[in-house]
Amino acid sequence: MRGPVSADGAPRRPRSGPWWATGLALLALVLLASFMARGDPFTQRLEEDLRPPSREHPLGQDKLGRDVLSRLLYGARVSLGVGISVVLISATLGLALGGVAGTVGGRTDRIVMGVVDVLLAFPGLLLAIAVVAALGPGVTNVVLSLSLLGWTGYARLVRGQILSLREREFVAAARALGARPVRIAARHLIPNLAGLLTVQATFGIAGAIVAEGSLSFLGLGVPAPLPSWGGMLADARPYLLIAPHLTIAPAAVIAFTVLAINLLGDHLRDRWERASSR
């Protein structure tokens, strides 16, 4: 039995419905709660190590007796902050370099895209591991290492869209009126990329959160005792069988966050495709 199809006969993706809005609202509440949390994620109670969830500690305590819920809430600042920072830096660099390559063309285009091709030849996470290992663990170094390769996707996307848009009638009209290439790019090309870049950035945040968690899990991300979701998973690994709540809580938060952001990205992509088809 065939699934639902669109008007042109192509398979139609199932709509995410209200799930993306619900997930995003809960994610916003988690981020807000991280700034309102009263618990101290650094307070150690060694005599209460590996305690299961209780009324005082809803998600239990870790190997040093620290409250897991407080560390999760404070870790949201780090993980989401890294994801947003990486996307802002990557999108800015990608928009600038991809815009120049697509607008100017020629030798500039070949140089920019040559750099993109060289960077894309390296596996993203392995390159980030190498950069962080050379610079040392830290939030700033994690952001820089992930941004080093993250901008390439935005650059290719922007360049391809500009090459398509610059052949449109409104760009030809602006060129006929004597508008310079920089003005055409700033006033006519880049504004038409806002929707597509928003969709790309949404998926980029989810990817950066997973990458930061992977680096922290390997001990190359956020240094202790600063809480991060990946670091909490790494600390909980030796106690998986005797204290599973230490693993379940951060793993569930990472999965839920990435799912909520991806559902939002699917929703934005659907809206963008419908708007582009009109």
Legacy VTK file of the C-alpha trace (Angstrom):
# vtk DataFile Version 3.0
C-alpha trace
ASCII
DATASET POLYDATA
POINTS 278 float
0.000 0.000 0.000
1.358 3.384 -1.021
1.647 6.185 1.485
0.224 9.668 0.970
1.432 11.519 -2.111
1.539 15.179 -3.043
-0.227 16.819 -5.956
2.606 15.981 -8.375
2.566 12.292 -7.386
5.738 12.386 -5.269
5.709 10.697 -1.858
4.721 13.112 0.861
6.699 13.196 4.090
4.595 12.735 7.205
4.052 16.008 9.006
5.586 16.440 12.404
2.361 18.002 13.643
2.488 19.672 17.041
5.363 17.514 18.227
8.024 20.017 17.199
6.251 22.837 19.044
5.805 20.705 22.162
9.416 19.587 22.115
10.704 23.100 21.541
8.571 24.473 24.374
9.856 21.824 26.771
13.403 22.512 25.591
12.920 26.220 26.293
11.663 25.345 29.766
14.779 23.249 30.396
17.016 26.111 29.312
15.064 28.567 31.434
15.186 26.214 34.394
18.966 26.045 34.076
19.135 29.728 34.926
16.575 29.407 37.722
17.882 26.216 39.331
18.751 26.657 42.982
20.753 23.477 43.380
24.527 23.631 43.232
25.911 21.210 40.604
29.357 21.321 42.204
28.496 20.476 45.824
29.946 17.083 46.731
28.516 14.684 49.298
30.882 11.737 49.199
28.902 9.794 51.796
25.856 9.887 49.447
27.546 8.659 46.281
25.528 6.760 43.655
22.249 7.258 45.499
19.150 6.421 43.424
16.424 8.994 42.720
14.697 10.325 45.822
12.411 13.160 46.864
15.361 15.445 47.580
17.273 14.375 44.451
14.698 13.458 41.741
17.344 12.061 39.381
19.717 10.678 41.984
23.323 11.523 42.777
26.552 10.750 40.958
29.791 9.151 42.171
30.700 12.292 44.136
27.233 12.749 45.601
26.394 15.663 43.313
22.780 16.230 42.308
22.210 14.859 38.793
19.232 17.108 38.047
21.203 20.259 38.867
24.082 19.108 36.681
21.710 18.354 33.815
20.148 21.805 34.022
23.488 23.569 34.200
24.801 21.309 31.449
22.045 22.625 29.175
23.816 25.979 29.160
27.012 24.375 27.928
25.563 21.986 25.342
23.024 24.403 23.882
25.485 27.277 24.119
28.075 25.328 22.150
25.485 24.323 19.545
24.233 27.873 19.012
27.749 29.361 18.999
28.987 26.862 16.419
26.030 27.563 14.149
26.410 31.344 14.427
30.113 31.216 13.560
29.688 28.607 10.817
26.698 30.338 9.222
28.436 33.733 9.252
31.617 32.380 7.654
29.696 30.238 5.196
27.422 33.099 4.174
30.351 35.460 3.658
32.640 33.077 1.766
29.868 31.333 -0.167
28.340 34.686 -1.084
31.657 35.991 -2.378
32.337 32.799 -4.329
28.897 32.751 -5.935
28.781 36.474 -6.682
32.336 37.113 -7.898
32.964 33.730 -9.515
36.123 33.011 -11.474
39.344 32.471 -9.580
37.821 33.493 -6.248
35.133 30.848 -6.626
37.708 28.172 -7.444
39.868 29.069 -4.426
36.985 29.108 -1.939
35.464 25.889 -3.194
38.905 24.270 -3.335
39.345 24.978 0.385
35.858 23.579 0.998
36.665 20.386 -0.895
39.923 19.913 1.031
38.213 20.330 4.400
35.361 18.023 3.428
37.906 15.315 2.625
38.528 14.946 6.376
35.989 13.185 8.624
34.364 15.934 10.660
34.588 14.414 14.132
38.139 13.144 13.622
39.262 16.599 12.552
37.577 18.128 15.605
39.295 15.567 17.844
42.677 16.444 16.318
42.125 20.193 16.767
40.929 19.892 20.376
43.782 17.504 21.187
46.236 20.107 19.876
44.602 23.120 21.548
43.473 21.416 24.749
40.016 20.808 26.244
37.738 23.799 26.806
34.463 25.298 25.644
36.160 27.828 23.358
38.363 25.202 21.719
35.371 22.912 21.171
33.481 25.721 19.434
36.486 26.570 17.253
37.126 22.944 16.309
33.509 22.332 15.293
33.291 25.651 13.417
36.453 24.831 11.455
34.518 22.363 9.329
30.954 23.507 10.006
31.085 26.547 7.724
31.750 24.461 4.612
28.175 23.202 4.345
26.786 26.723 4.567
29.287 27.987 1.995
28.315 25.337 -0.547
24.632 25.934 0.104
24.914 29.719 -0.259
27.082 29.486 -3.374
24.701 27.083 -5.095
21.654 29.196 -4.302
23.343 32.403 -5.463
24.358 30.770 -8.748
20.674 29.923 -9.239
19.231 33.227 -8.039
21.533 35.487 -10.040
19.905 34.260 -13.252
16.442 35.367 -12.116
14.631 38.315 -13.689
14.786 40.583 -10.640
18.576 40.231 -10.485
18.872 40.929 -14.208
16.726 44.025 -13.741
18.922 45.276 -10.887
22.022 44.623 -12.981
20.492 46.527 -15.904
19.859 49.503 -13.620
23.564 49.646 -12.833
23.598 48.020 -9.399
27.023 46.819 -8.294
27.580 43.118 -7.473
27.931 43.845 -3.762
24.623 45.733 -3.705
22.904 42.986 -5.690
24.147 40.380 -3.233
23.204 42.402 -0.148
19.796 43.642 -1.330
18.536 40.870 -3.596
20.416 37.582 -3.174
21.168 37.152 0.531
17.641 38.121 1.762
16.246 35.284 -0.364
18.498 32.826 1.477
17.181 33.602 4.962
14.605 30.807 5.048
16.946 28.143 3.715
19.754 29.181 6.062
17.346 29.016 9.010
16.492 25.419 8.146
20.163 24.522 7.749
21.052 26.213 11.032
18.349 24.285 12.885
19.821 20.944 11.868
23.297 22.346 12.528
22.469 23.017 16.183
21.407 19.402 16.685
24.566 18.144 15.015
26.784 20.424 17.098
25.148 19.227 20.326
25.863 15.610 19.406
29.440 16.484 18.385
30.080 18.351 21.646
28.680 15.411 23.583
30.983 13.052 21.687
34.054 15.181 22.407
33.145 15.516 26.081
32.514 11.769 26.274
36.040 11.197 24.979
37.467 13.629 27.522
38.305 16.286 24.902
35.378 18.602 25.452
34.268 20.560 28.473
36.759 20.059 31.325
35.631 18.898 34.752
34.034 19.901 37.034
31.958 21.993 34.603
28.885 19.859 33.806
28.035 18.859 30.247
25.759 16.136 28.970
28.538 14.236 27.212
30.815 14.504 30.233
28.063 13.155 32.471
27.734 10.117 30.210
31.471 9.529 30.369
31.469 9.739 34.175
28.510 7.346 34.387
29.964 4.664 32.123
31.754 2.663 34.872
28.542 2.560 36.948
26.117 1.496 34.223
25.058 -1.695 35.989
24.993 -0.491 39.585
23.642 3.030 39.002
21.868 3.112 35.610
20.116 6.387 36.445
23.417 8.198 35.888
23.413 7.086 32.249
19.690 7.211 31.520
19.193 10.863 32.505
21.805 12.558 30.256
21.214 10.109 27.401
17.473 10.829 27.474
18.069 14.586 27.566
20.442 14.470 24.577
18.049 12.280 22.581
15.055 14.464 23.414
16.892 17.694 22.588
18.173 16.460 19.225
14.734 15.032 18.367
12.953 18.293 19.231
15.373 20.384 17.165
15.210 17.986 14.203
11.401 18.036 14.279
11.560 21.818 14.217
13.919 21.610 11.253
11.516 19.273 9.428
8.676 21.712 10.041
10.684 24.671 8.771
11.801 22.687 5.707
8.202 21.808 4.869
7.181 25.440 5.125
10.118 26.520 3.002
9.292 23.972 0.281
5.644 25.022 0.231
6.617 28.688 0.004
9.124 27.996 -2.777
6.613 26.029 -4.847
4.124 28.904 -5.001
LINES 1 279
278 0 1 2 3 4 5 6 7 8 9 10 11 12 13 14 15 16 17 18 19 20 21 22 23 24 25 26 27 28 29 30 31 32 33 34 35 36 37 38 39 40 41 42 43 44 45 46 47 48 49 50 51 52 53 54 55 56 57 58 59 60 61 62 63 64 65 66 67 68 69 70 71 72 73 74 75 76 77 78 79 80 81 82 83 84 85 86 87 88 89 90 91 92 93 94 95 96 97 98 99 100 101 102 103 104 105 106 107 108 109 110 111 112 113 114 115 116 117 118 119 120 121 122 123 124 125 126 127 128 129 130 131 132 133 134 135 136 137 138 139 140 141 142 143 144 145 146 147 148 149 150 151 152 153 154 155 156 157 158 159 160 161 162 163 164 165 166 167 168 169 170 171 172 173 174 175 176 177 178 179 180 181 182 183 184 185 186 187 188 189 190 191 192 193 194 195 196 197 198 199 200 201 202 203 204 205 206 207 208 209 210 211 212 213 214 215 216 217 218 219 220 221 222 223 224 225 226 227 228 229 230 231 232 233 234 235 236 237 238 239 240 241 242 243 244 245 246 247 248 249 250 251 252 253 254 255 256 257 258 259 260 261 262 263 264 265 266 267 268 269 270 271 272 273 274 275 276 277
